[in-house]
Amino acid sequence: MWQERIARGAIRLARVIPPGGAFLLADEGTTADALSCCGRPVPFPQKNGTLAGRPLNGQAAVAEMRASWGSAGHFVIVEPAFWWLNFYSDWYDYLRANSQLVLETDLLKVFQLTSLLNPPPNAESVQTPLAIPRG
């Protein structure tokens, strides 16, 4: 069932991501390579190309996104990570202020990233600590 949902989501995502385009991916590590047919997924947050765990708070998530901004044209959130939208509310506000929602389903939310027009609150003091992922 999950693989079928991901396959349907990949078809929809492929219509939004330009061929060969990169996208930031928040998926709680659940999609493996299933979305790589849609472009080049960049784990979020990441360190050296691998998933680096969850941000500690919204400001840390904003800092991570700012650091990754130029590496992708879209941000994709997969349903297991939808809880981020409430938990990291500062980050979600920042994402909405600097992007456009271009696809929304029960599985995916896809934002087209725009230029960084809106600095995060307290930008000078934002740190980038990451939480250790839970098993």
C-alpha positions in Angstrom: 0.0 0.0 0.0 2.8 2.5 0.9 4.7 1.7 -2.2 1.6 2.3 -4.3 1.0 5.6 -2.6 4.6 6.6 -3.2 4.5 5.5 -6.9 1.3 7.7 -7.4 3.0 10.5 -5.6 6.1 10.2 -7.8 4.0 10.5 -10.9 2.5 13.7 -9.7 5.8 15.0 -8.4 7.4 14.4 -11.8 5.0 16.8 -13.4 6.2 19.6 -11.1 10.0 19.1 -10.8 11.9 20.0 -14.0 13.8 17.0 -15.5 17.1 16.6 -13.6 16.0 19.2 -11.1 17.0 19.0 -7.4 14.5 19.2 -4.5 14.9 19.4 -0.8 13.1 16.4 0.8 11.6 16.1 4.3 10.3 12.6 4.5 11.5 11.1 7.8 13.7 8.8 5.7 10.6 6.9 4.4 10.8 7.1 0.7 14.3 5.7 0.1 15.0 6.2 -3.6 11.4 6.1 -4.7 11.3 9.7 -5.6 14.6 9.9 -7.4 12.9 9.3 -10.7 11.5 12.8 -10.3 14.8 14.6 -10.0 17.6 14.7 -7.4 16.3 14.5 -3.9 18.5 16.4 -1.3 17.7 15.2 2.2 16.6 17.8 4.6 18.3 18.6 6.8 21.5 17.0 5.5 25.2 16.8 6.1 27.5 15.7 3.3 24.5 14.5 1.3 22.9 12.3 4.0 20.0 12.8 6.3 21.3 14.6 9.4 18.4 14.2 11.9 15.7 16.5 12.9 16.2 20.2 13.7 16.0 21.0 17.4 13.5 23.9 16.8 11.9 26.1 14.2 14.8 28.6 14.1 17.3 25.8 13.6 15.1 24.5 10.7 15.1 27.9 9.1 18.9 28.1 9.4 19.2 24.7 7.8 16.9 25.7 5.0 18.8 28.9 4.3 22.0 26.9 4.1 20.4 24.5 1.6 18.4 27.1 -0.4 20.6 27.3 -3.5 20.9 23.6 -3.9 17.3 23.0 -5.0 14.3 24.7 -6.7 11.6 22.9 -4.7 10.9 21.7 -1.2 9.0 18.4 -0.9 7.4 17.3 2.3 6.1 13.7 2.5 3.2 12.8 4.7 5.2 11.1 7.5 6.8 14.6 8.0 3.6 16.6 7.9 3.9 17.0 11.7 6.8 19.4 11.0 4.3 22.0 9.7 3.0 22.4 13.3 6.0 21.6 15.4 8.4 23.8 13.4 5.9 26.6 13.0 8.6 29.3 12.6 10.1 27.3 9.8 6.8 26.6 8.1 5.9 30.4 8.2 9.3 31.1 6.7 8.8 28.5 4.0 5.4 29.9 3.0 6.8 33.4 2.9 9.6 32.4 0.5 7.9 29.9 -1.7 4.8 29.0 -3.5 2.7 25.9 -2.9 2.5 24.1 -6.3 1.2 20.7 -5.4 -0.7 19.5 -2.4 -2.1 15.9 -1.9 -2.7 13.7 1.1 0.9 12.4 0.6 2.9 15.4 -0.7 3.2 19.1 -0.2 5.5 20.7 -2.8 6.7 24.3 -2.6 8.6 26.1 -5.4 11.3 28.0 -3.7 11.7 31.7 -4.6 14.5 34.1 -3.9 15.1 34.7 -0.2 13.2 37.9 0.4 12.2 37.5 4.0 15.0 37.0 6.6 14.1 34.8 9.5 13.4 36.4 12.9 16.7 37.0 14.8 18.7 35.8 11.8 22.0 36.7 13.5 21.3 34.4 16.4 20.0 31.4 14.6 22.1 28.3 15.3 21.9 25.0 13.4 21.8 22.3 16.0 20.2 19.0 15.0 18.3 16.5 17.1 19.4 12.9 17.1 16.9 10.9 15.0 14.7 8.6 17.0 15.0 4.9 16.1 
